[in-house]
Structures are given as C-alpha cells and as structure tokens.
Amino acid sequence: MYDASAELLGYHDAEVNLPSTERTNMRKRRDANRARLKKGLADAGKPAPIGQRTQGSYAMHTMVQDENTDYDIDDGVYFRKDKLVGPNGGELSALSVRQMVCDALQDDRFNTPPKVLKNCVRVYYNEGFHVDVPSYRRIESTDPWTGKVVYSYDLASSDWKASDALAVTRWFKQRNEHHSHDFDDTDGQFCRVVRLLKAFARSRSSWKSLTATGFMITKLADDSFSASAGRDDIALRETMKAIRWRLEWNTTIAHPTINGETIGHDNDARPGHFKDRLMENLKHLEVLDIADCTHEAAMAAWDKVFCTDWFSQQPPPEEGSDGSGSKSARSPTRPVEKREGGRYAGSALP
C-alpha cells in the first residue's frame, strides 16, 4: 500500500485535531459557565453541587475541528441524592433538577437562553458552540461484604437512570493505551484514528445529521481497531474496512461501561448510514494497492475520502524513495501535548 502516513499525520494535525487555542477558548467558556451555575444555585437557595466534571469527546481529546465551530462540551454537574428534595421533603424528579439547573444558568447576556433538553441543559454561545450540562445525583450505599461506602450515579434524563460518564473517559484511556504502540510518546494511534474517523463522518455537511455519533464511532473503532506501527494510513484504512464488515452483520453497538445498554435507539439508522459511506469511500483507496501508484493518485484518493484538497497540495516524497511510493515507514515523533488535568479529564468525584 502506498505510504501516505506522513501526509495523513500532517492532515490530522492541521485539519482534524482541535487546536490548543480552540480548547483554551472552550475551557474558558466552560469555567465561566461553572461559576454562573454555582452562583445561580446559591442565589436561589438550591443545593450546591459536589462536583463538575467535563466528559465526552472534550474530556477524551477526540473532538475534531468544524468549519462552522459547531462544537459542544459536555460538562456534568453532580449533586448528593439526599440534597435533591423539594420543600415537603419529597425526592426531586429528573425534570425538576434539569429545570433547576437551567434556571440557575440564565443570563441576560445570552442571545439564546439556556434550554432544558432530554438529557441535559444546553447553553448556547454566539460563536456557534454550546455547553451541555447533564445533571447527576450521587447515591451512597455500603458494600455488604466490605462495609465500605460505595457510590453510584443517576442521570437526570426523562427519568432517573443509572449512568457514569466518567467511567467512559476511563474506559477510553484504557483502550487507547491498550491499542496504541506509541501511547507513551504520543497521544496514541488509536486516538488519532478515532479523530480521523469522526472527521470523515462529518466531512460532508449533508451527512452530519444522518451518520453515527462520535460515541458510536469511538466504540466501533474499539471493536474493530487494526493497529499498524508507524503507519496511521494503514491503521485507518484497515479499521474502516473492519467497521464496514462489522456493521454489515450487526448495527447494534453495545455501551462500553453499562452492561445490557446500547448506544442509540431501536432501529437506529445512523450506524447503517456510516457503513454505507465507508463502503463508498473505501473504493477510492483501492488505487493505493497498485504497485506503481503515483503520489498524485494517492493524494487524490485521500482527498476524495475526506472531501478536501489538502492532500493534493502536499509535495511528492523526497528523493530516496524506492520509486514506487513506498517510503520508509516511520513513527510519528510529535510530543504529547500537555493539557489541563493530564491527558484525560474525569478524575473521581469527592
């Protein structure tokens, strides 16, 4: 296969991975939102949160660039269950807690006021992105065997339902380390392939509302990942193939941390849409297997996959190639980008 690993890594760094400036801007908005929520709850005499934790793609560092800045940060707020009671001592419903959080986040400076959704409260920013604030209650119990205090968490959805978003972040970290030969030196090949798959899924505006979600794609990548030391191009292509065939026989995607739960809903068409787009675009990459595949043909193929002209703008390989486009394989040498809270957010709650 024609070696486009250097070009694919360059595309990932320039066009896919979220720049540190964007992360910083979103982090500032998130922190301001946290302060607004705490103050709003306190001013209204409502229970104080025991913690606020970023979750989802921002926490896992798999968020990808979007030309319309259509970003969302999931920033969960956690309360003690025994504090979520009404004036008569009755337990607050999931809807009541979401409404309480929404009221606390109101600010006259917002052009669009925060809104209660099924699983969160959404705060809209003029720049195009939004912060989703899911609400959780922490349930305290005692392990009958050890006598130790243990905690579980419920999400305020259409009703209270068991959910631990921080467990998903921990799961992803473990899977990235497991899959990535270069985990100690970079952010991990698995993490890069997940970002590239998500970028592919969002590469056409008409796909965005139809295709698999980022969480679905992340779990599919874990189910089907094919590592290739020093060759992100091979890893991506082989993982795309494996996901395509995996979805051919089963489009149900199991939740990685909740036994018996699935990602998506019954008869969800989004995984099937993703499978069809993979099947269409994998055909473009068949030219890479031709023995005398040229640089121009290889770059055009990757352009088609990602709906871009970035690859065609890359110069041909330096002299020293064997003439077949099979350049020496090499591992990425980028250092790990230091971010707040280490590689991953999502430490345990107090």
N, C-alpha and C positions, 0 to 999 in steps of 0.2 A: 504494500500500500504506500502511495506517495506520502512522504513525510512532510506534513504541514503542521507539526507540533509547535514550532516556533511561532508561526503565524497565528495559530489558534490561541496560544497563550497570550500573544500580543492583542488579539481581538478581545479576549476575556478581560485583560487588564484595562484596555482603553474604552471598550464599549459595553461591557457587561457588568463587571464588578462595581459596586457602588463606591464612588469616590469618597475619600475621608471628609471632604468639605460638606458633601451632602449628608453624611452620617452625623457630622457635628451640628449642622443646622436642625436636623430632625431631633437630635438629642436635646438641644436647647428648647425646642417646642415641647418635647415630652416633659422635661423638667419643669417648665412653666405651667404645663397642664397639671402636673402633680401638685404643685404649690397651690394652684387655683382650686383643685379638688379638696385638699386638706382645709383650706381656709373656708370654702363654701360649706363644708360639712360642719366645721366648728361654729361658724356664724349661725347655722340653723339648729345648733344643738343636737346634731346627729352623731352616731358612733364614729370614733376615729378609726381609720384603717390601721391594721397591724403591719402592713407592708404594701409596697407597689413594685411589681416586677415586670420588666419587658419580656415578651415572649414572641413566638412565631419567627418569621424569616429575619427580622431585625436582630433578634437575640442569637439566632443560629448563623448569622452573617451570610445568608443565602439570598438576600434582597438584591435585585438586579435593577439596572438603570431603566428609566422610562422617559421617552422624549416629552411626554406631557406631564411629567412629575406626578404621575398617578401612583403615589406611594401610600402605604398605610403602615402604621406602627401599632402593634398590639401591646398595650400596657395595662396589665391586670391590677386590680385593687382588691385587697384581701381584708376581710373582717372576721372577728370572732363570732361564731354562730350565736352564742348566748347573749351577745350585744344587739343582735338584729331582731329586736322585739318592738311591737307597737305600744301605744300609750296604755293599753289594757293588759300588757304582758304577753300578748299573742305573738307567735312567730311571724316575721315579715315574709310575704310572698316574694318569689323571684322577681316579679314585675315591680313590686313596691321598692325593692332595693335598686333595680335599674333606674327607676324614676327618681329615687333619692339621689343617686349619683348624677343623673342628668341635671337635676335642679341645682346641685352644688357646682356644676361646671358652667352654668350660664354666665355670659359676659356680654355686655352691650357692644363691645368692640368687634364681636363676630358678625360678619355679614350674613352667615347662615348659622342659626343657633344649633347647639348640640341636639342630637336626636336619639330617642330610645329605639334600638333595633332588637331583634330576637335574642341575640347572644351578647350584646354589648351596648354601650352608649358611644355614638360616633361624634367626634369633634372635628369640624371642617376648618381648613386653613385656606386663605386666599391663594397661596402658592400652588394649590392643586392637590396636596396630600391631606391625609386625615389621620387622626389618632383614634383607634378603637379602644375603649376601656371596658373590658369584661369584668364582672364583679363575682367574687368568690366568697364563700363562707368556710371558715376552718372549723372542722369538727374534731373535738378532743375526746379520746377514749383511752382505756387502759388495756394493754395486752394481757389476756388472762393467764398466759404462761410465764411471762417475764415480770409482769407488774409495772412495766414501763409505759409512760404516756406516749401514745401514737397519734398522728394527725392524718386526717383525710380532708378532701376539698370537694365542694359542690359549686358548680357554675350556675349563676342566675340566668337561665335560658327561658324557654316557655314555661318551664317548671324548674325546680332544683334538680340537677343531675350531676352524678359523680364525674369529676374532671380534674386533672392535674397537668396544666400546661407546662409547668416547669419540668415535669418528667419527660416531656417531648424534647425539650432542649438537651437534657442529659442524655436521652436516647441518641439524639443526633451526634452529639460529641463522641459518644462511644462508637457509633457506626462509622463516623469519619476516621477515627483513629484505627478502627479495625480494617477498613478498606484501603486506606492510603499508605502506600510505601514511604511517602515523603512527608508524613504528618509532623515529624519532629523539626523539619526545616522549612516548611511552607504551610499554607492554610489547608493543604490536603487535596489530593487529586479528586477524591470523591466529592468534596465540597465544590471544587471548580466545575466538575461535570454536572452537578445539580444546578449550579447557576446557569451553565450553558443550556441545559435542557429547559429551564424556566425562560431563558431569553428566547429560545427557539419557539416555545409555546406562545409567547407574546409578540413575536416578530411581525405579525400582521394584525392590524387593528381589528379586522373582522373576526379574528379568532378569539379575542380576549374573553368575551362573554360566553363562549361555547366550549372552550378547552378545559382540560384538567386544571385544578387549582394547584398552587405551589406546594401545598402539603401533600396532595395526591402524587405529584411528580416526585417529591422527595422520597416518599415511601416506595414508589415504583422503582426509583433508582436504586434504593437499598435492596429491593427484592432481586434486581436484575443486573447489578453492577459488575462490570468486567474491567478489572484493573490492567494497566499496561505501563510499566515503569518507564518514565521519561517520554511517554507518547500519549499526551492527552487526546490527540486526534483519534488514535485507535480506541482508547478507553471510551470516548464519547460515541463513536460510531457503533462499536460493539454493544454498548449499553442501550443505544437507540434500537438496535436490532432485537436485543433480548426483551426490551419492554414491549416492542411491537408484537412479538410472538406470545409473550405472557398475557397481553390483553386480548389476543386472538381467541384464547380459550376461556378467559375469565376476566371480566371487567370490575369485579368486586375487589376493593382494596381494604385490607384489614388495618385497623388502628394499631400503631406500634406499641402503645403502652396500656391500652384498655382492652382486656380480653373480651371477645364477643362483639366489640364495637367495630363498625366500618367507617371509612371516610367517604362522605357523600350520602346519597339517599337511594331508596329503591328505584331501580330502572334509571339510574343516573346516566345521561348520555355523554357527559363530559369525557370520561376515560376513552370511550369509543371514538370521539372526535379526535382526541390526541393520538390514538392508534392510527387512524386514517391519515393524519398529517405526517406522522412518522413514515408510514408506508410510502406515501407520495414522494417525500424528500430523500429518503434513503436511496432511491433510484438515481438521484443526481450524483451521489457519491460513488457509483459503480465505476466511473471513469478513473478513479484513483487506483484501481487494481490493474489497469493496463500497464504493461512493462515499460512502455516509453511515454507514459503520461507526462505532459509538459507542466511547467509551473503555471502557465496561463490557464490551462484546462483545470488544474487542481483548484486554483483560486476562484475560478468561475463557478465551480461546483459548490464550494463553501459559501460563496455569495448567494447562490440560489437557496441554500438551506436556511440561511439567516436573513434572507431578503435585504441584502445590503450590497454596497460596492466597496466595502472596506478591504476585502481580501485582494481584489483586483488592483488595488493601489499599492500593494506590497511588492518590493523589488524581487527579482529572481534570486535564488540562492547564490552565495558567494562561490567563487571558483574553489574547487576542492571536492565538490560533489562528484559522484561517480558517473554523472551524466544522465542518470535515469530518474533524477528527482529524489533519490533515496539518500537524503542527507544523514549524517551521523546523528543517531538518537542522543538526546541529552535531557537531563532532568532540569526542570525549572530551578532557578537559583535565587528567586526573589526571597527576601527575608519575610518572616511572619510579620504582618502589620500589627503593631501593638494597639489595642483598643481598650476602651474602658471595661473594667471587670475581667480582663484577660481575654482569651479567645471567645468565650461564650458568656452571655449574661445568664442569669437564672439560678443564683445560689439559693440555698434553703431559706425559708421564711423563719423569722424568730419564733 
